[in-house]
Amino acid sequence: MHIDANLVVLYVFSVVVMIAMPGPVAVFVAGTGIVGGPKLALRAIAGTNAGSLVLIVLSMLVVQGLLSINETVFTLLKGGGALYIGYLGYQMLHDAGRAAAATPVATHGSFTKGFVMSISNPKDIIFFASFFPQFLEITPQPTVSLGLLTGLWIVLDFATLMTVCLLVRRLVKPNVHRGMLRVSGVLLMLIALLGVGMAGRDLVSAGLPATMALQEPSTAL
């Protein structure tokens, strides 16, 4: 079976850059690693990876026309997901305070939190639906290409996020970890505020034409 090596290299580079960027998932995993170490971070990564797989499957159903998304429901889901990201940010700030007081920090539920964190951003369905088709010619058979791209995503997701977590723990001094945890919490809360604001704007924009139509004076005699 022929595999386009140039497309593989481009895909790997693109995925690593996107995953390593300081988005909500990378910030969450780094913060989780600071709180509970590499083992807890690995569970969180497994959760975010599982969530990504769900979104990949949904995106492929959208591409094949087997699934349609109601715009209003989609926007409400984005808003709800942003609120959950804000909640995780608040928890990180709370954990930082408990660490400062030498109080044990809860280290359970990282897989579930990672999974919900990943699927709480439904716009990633649109991202995967537009990103994957660019690389379907990696092999002559689209189904095989999709399987290969998904497998590579899983490996790169684990490797990249774990590398980010280990770099944060090794390069940042232990006495700075609490400050890093606070920064991670604040970043997640800012991302949440932005997400809620955008969802609210989309809802207002979607309802604006109907409102204008109701307010438009009738010209009928």
C-alpha positions in Angstrom: 0.0 0.0 0.0 1.4 3.4 -1.0 1.6 6.1 1.7 2.3 9.7 0.9 5.3 10.4 3.2 5.2 14.1 2.5 1.5 14.3 3.7 2.4 12.2 6.7 5.2 14.6 7.8 2.9 17.6 7.2 0.1 16.0 9.2 2.4 15.1 12.1 3.8 18.6 12.2 0.4 20.2 12.1 -1.1 18.0 14.8 1.9 18.4 17.2 1.7 22.2 16.9 -2.0 22.3 17.4 -1.9 20.0 20.5 1.0 21.8 22.1 -0.5 25.3 21.7 -1.7 26.6 25.1 -5.4 25.9 24.6 -7.7 24.6 27.3 -6.7 20.9 27.0 -2.9 21.6 27.2 -3.4 24.0 30.1 -5.6 21.5 31.9 -3.2 18.6 31.5 -0.2 20.8 32.6 -2.2 21.9 35.7 -3.2 18.3 36.5 0.4 17.2 36.2 1.5 19.9 38.7 -1.2 18.7 41.2 -0.8 15.0 40.9 2.3 14.2 38.9 2.8 12.3 35.6 0.4 9.4 36.5 -2.5 11.7 37.1 -1.6 13.7 34.0 -1.6 10.4 32.0 -5.1 9.6 33.1 -6.2 13.1 32.1 -4.6 12.7 28.7 -6.4 9.4 28.3 -9.7 11.2 29.0 -9.0 14.1 26.6 -7.9 11.5 23.9 -11.2 9.5 24.4 -13.1 12.8 24.0 -11.2 13.6 20.8 -12.1 10.2 19.4 -15.8 10.8 20.0 -15.5 14.2 18.2 -13.6 12.6 15.3 -16.4 10.0 14.8 -19.1 12.7 15.0 -17.2 14.9 12.5 -16.9 12.0 10.0 -20.7 11.5 10.3 -21.2 15.2 9.6 -18.9 14.9 6.5 -20.8 11.9 5.2 -24.1 13.7 5.7 -25.3 11.2 8.3 -25.5 13.8 11.1 -26.8 17.3 11.1 -26.4 19.8 13.9 -29.0 22.3 15.0 -27.3 25.7 15.1 -29.0 26.8 18.3 -28.4 23.6 20.1 -24.8 23.7 18.9 -24.3 27.2 20.4 -25.9 26.2 23.7 -23.5 23.3 23.9 -20.6 25.6 23.3 -21.8 27.9 26.1 -22.3 24.9 28.5 -18.8 23.6 27.6 -17.3 27.0 28.3 -18.9 27.0 31.7 -17.4 23.6 32.5 -14.0 24.8 31.4 -14.5 27.8 33.8 -15.4 25.3 36.6 -12.2 23.4 36.0 -10.2 26.7 36.2 -11.9 27.5 39.5 -10.9 24.1 40.8 -7.3 24.7 39.9 -7.3 28.0 41.7 -8.8 26.2 44.7 -6.2 23.4 44.5 -3.4 26.1 44.4 -4.8 27.6 47.6 -5.0 24.2 49.3 -1.4 23.4 48.3 -0.4 26.7 49.8 -2.0 25.7 53.1 -0.4 22.2 52.9 -3.9 20.6 52.6 -4.2 17.4 50.6 -5.4 18.0 47.1 -8.0 15.7 45.5 -6.4 13.6 42.8 -9.4 11.6 41.6 -11.6 11.8 38.5 -8.9 13.1 36.2 -10.0 10.8 33.3 -13.6 12.0 33.5 -12.6 15.6 33.8 -10.3 15.2 30.7 -13.0 13.5 28.7 -15.6 16.1 29.5 -13.1 18.9 28.9 -12.4 17.5 25.4 -16.0 17.0 24.4 -17.2 20.3 26.0 -16.0 22.2 23.0 -18.3 20.9 20.2 -16.8 23.3 17.7 -14.0 20.8 17.5 -16.4 18.6 15.5 -16.3 21.3 12.8 -12.5 21.5 13.1 -12.0 17.7 12.6 -14.5 17.7 9.8 -12.5 20.4 7.9 -9.0 19.2 9.0 -9.1 15.5 8.3 -10.3 15.7 4.7 -7.2 17.7 3.8 -5.1 14.5 4.4 -7.4 11.8 3.1 -5.1 11.3 0.1 -2.4 10.0 2.4 -3.3 6.6 1.0 -5.4 5.7 -2.1 -8.2 4.4 0.1 -10.1 7.1 2.1 -11.2 4.6 4.8 -7.6 3.4 5.3 -6.4 7.0 5.4 -9.0 7.9 8.1 -7.9 4.9 10.2 -4.2 5.9 9.8 -4.9 9.6 10.6 -6.9 8.7 13.7 -4.2 6.3 14.9 -1.6 8.9 14.4 -3.7 11.4 16.3 -4.0 9.1 19.3 -0.2 8.5 19.5 0.7 12.2 18.9 -1.9 13.4 21.4 -0.5 11.2 24.2 3.1 11.9 23.3 2.8 15.7 22.9 0.6 16.4 26.0 2.8 14.1 28.1 5.9 15.9 26.9 4.4 19.3 27.7 3.5 18.0 31.2 7.0 16.6 31.9 8.7 19.8 30.6 6.6 21.9 32.9 7.4 19.7 35.9 11.2 19.5 35.2 11.9 23.0 33.9 9.7 24.9 36.5 11.1 24.9 40.0 8.8 23.2 42.6 8.3 26.4 44.5 6.9 28.0 41.3 4.4 25.1 40.7 1.7 26.8 42.9 2.0 30.0 40.9 1.8 28.0 37.6 -1.3 26.3 38.9 -2.9 29.6 39.6 -1.9 30.9 36.1 -3.5 27.7 34.6 -6.7 28.3 36.5 -6.9 31.9 35.5 -6.2 31.0 31.8 -9.0 28.4 31.8 -11.4 30.9 33.4 -10.5 33.5 30.8 -11.0 31.0 28.0 -14.4 30.1 29.6 -15.4 33.8 29.7 -14.5 34.2 26.0 -16.4 31.0 25.1 -19.6 32.2 27.0 -19.3 35.6 25.4 -19.0 34.1 21.9 -21.9 31.7 22.5 -24.1 34.6 23.8 -23.2 36.7 20.7 -24.1 33.8 18.4 -27.4 33.3 20.1 -28.2 37.1 19.8 -27.2 37.1 16.2 -29.3 34.0 15.4 -32.4 35.7 17.1 -31.8 39.1 15.5 -33.4 38.5 12.1 -36.6 37.2 13.7 -36.8 40.2 16.1 -36.3 42.6 13.2 -39.0 40.9 11.2 -41.4 41.3 14.1 -40.6 44.9 14.4 -40.8 45.8 10.7 -43.9 47.8 10.0 -46.5 46.2 7.7 -47.0 48.0 4.4 -50.1 46.0 3.5 -53.3 48.0 3.0 
